[in-house]
Amino acid sequence: MGKPRHIVNCMWQKGEWVVVIGGVFSRSEIVKEPTFTIASILEIGLEDLLVQPKNKHSRPKFVSKKTCQKIPVNEVKVYEKTRKPQVGDLVYYYKKDWNSNEESAVSHVVELRRSYGNDIDALIDMKEVQVWVSVDNLLVLDLNNTQK
């Protein structure tokens, strides 16, 4: 007999934010060059949505629900800070400078320091030498087992 229509539509709600995915696809339907449009839902159809792109200069469009993914805006904690590493933590270091030069390394934090009026730096092993880097360039991968 099929699903009742009200159950089909309760997955989507007016005013919710979605990302509409498009792009260039290969013959096997693999996305080669994806495009993304952020939009809010204006109306909900059986298989499609009427959405208003975040760019208000664009007009509303009908899109397939299958090309959309919800953006859980209300579940995001926008004031959460990134985790700062502690001595012994396993970290990923990443930095890209103004000249597009990239540096990266996986290491443990050997020491931490805070100079007068400056942010916190971490001493890590990189290319067989120890270097001081900003903790703002570190992603904590695992915690030191001796920490409580």
SVG drawing of the C-alpha trace seen along z (x, -y; Angstrom):
<svg xmlns="http://www.w3.org/2000/svg" viewBox="-2 -41 69 43">
<polyline fill="none" stroke="black" stroke-width="0.4" points="0.0,0.0 3.0,-2.4 4.0,-4.9 1.5,-7.5 2.6,-10.9 2.8,-12.7 5.6,-10.3 7.6,-10.9 7.5,-14.7 8.4,-14.7 12.0,-14.1 12.3,-17.6 11.0,-20.8 10.5,-24.3 13.2,-26.7 15.8,-24.0 19.2,-24.5 20.5,-22.0 23.5,-21.7 22.5,-20.9 25.2,-18.9 25.9,-19.0 28.9,-19.0 30.6,-17.2 30.0,-13.4 31.8,-10.7 30.0,-7.9 30.0,-5.8 28.3,-8.6 31.4,-9.4 31.7,-13.1 34.7,-14.6 34.2,-18.3 31.6,-18.7 29.7,-22.0 27.8,-22.9 25.0,-25.4 23.7,-26.2 19.9,-26.8 16.9,-26.9 13.8,-24.9 10.7,-26.9 8.4,-24.1 8.4,-20.3 7.2,-18.0 6.9,-14.3 10.4,-13.8 11.6,-17.4 12.2,-20.5 11.8,-24.2 14.9,-25.9 16.1,-29.5 19.9,-29.7 21.7,-31.5 22.8,-34.0 19.5,-36.1 20.3,-37.3 19.7,-33.8 16.1,-32.8 14.5,-29.8 14.9,-26.4 13.3,-23.0 15.8,-20.3 15.6,-16.6 15.7,-15.5 18.3,-12.9 20.8,-15.8 20.4,-17.4 21.9,-16.8 20.6,-18.5 22.8,-20.8 22.1,-20.4 22.6,-24.1 20.8,-23.8 23.0,-21.0 26.3,-22.8 28.0,-24.3 29.5,-27.4 31.3,-28.6 33.2,-25.4 37.0,-25.9 39.4,-23.4 41.1,-21.0 44.5,-22.2 47.2,-19.6 48.9,-18.6 52.4,-17.2 52.6,-13.7 49.6,-14.0 49.8,-12.6 49.3,-15.5 49.1,-16.3 50.9,-19.5 49.7,-21.5 50.7,-24.9 50.4,-26.6 52.1,-29.9 51.3,-32.9 53.4,-31.4 51.3,-28.2 54.2,-26.2 52.8,-23.4 54.4,-21.6 52.9,-18.7 54.0,-16.1 52.7,-13.6 54.4,-13.8 54.0,-13.9 54.1,-17.1 57.4,-17.2 56.9,-20.5 54.6,-23.5 55.6,-27.1 53.9,-30.4 56.1,-33.5 55.1,-36.8 52.0,-38.1 52.2,-35.4 50.1,-32.3 51.1,-28.8 53.7,-27.0 54.4,-23.2 57.7,-21.5 57.3,-18.7 59.6,-16.4 59.6,-17.3 62.1,-15.9 64.3,-14.5 64.7,-17.9 62.6,-19.4 60.8,-22.7 58.5,-25.1 55.1,-25.5 51.9,-27.3 49.2,-25.0 46.8,-26.7 48.5,-24.5 48.0,-21.3 45.2,-18.7 45.0,-16.3 44.9,-12.7 45.2,-10.9 45.6,-11.7 48.6,-10.9 47.7,-7.7 49.0,-9.1 46.5,-11.9 43.4,-11.6"/>
</svg>
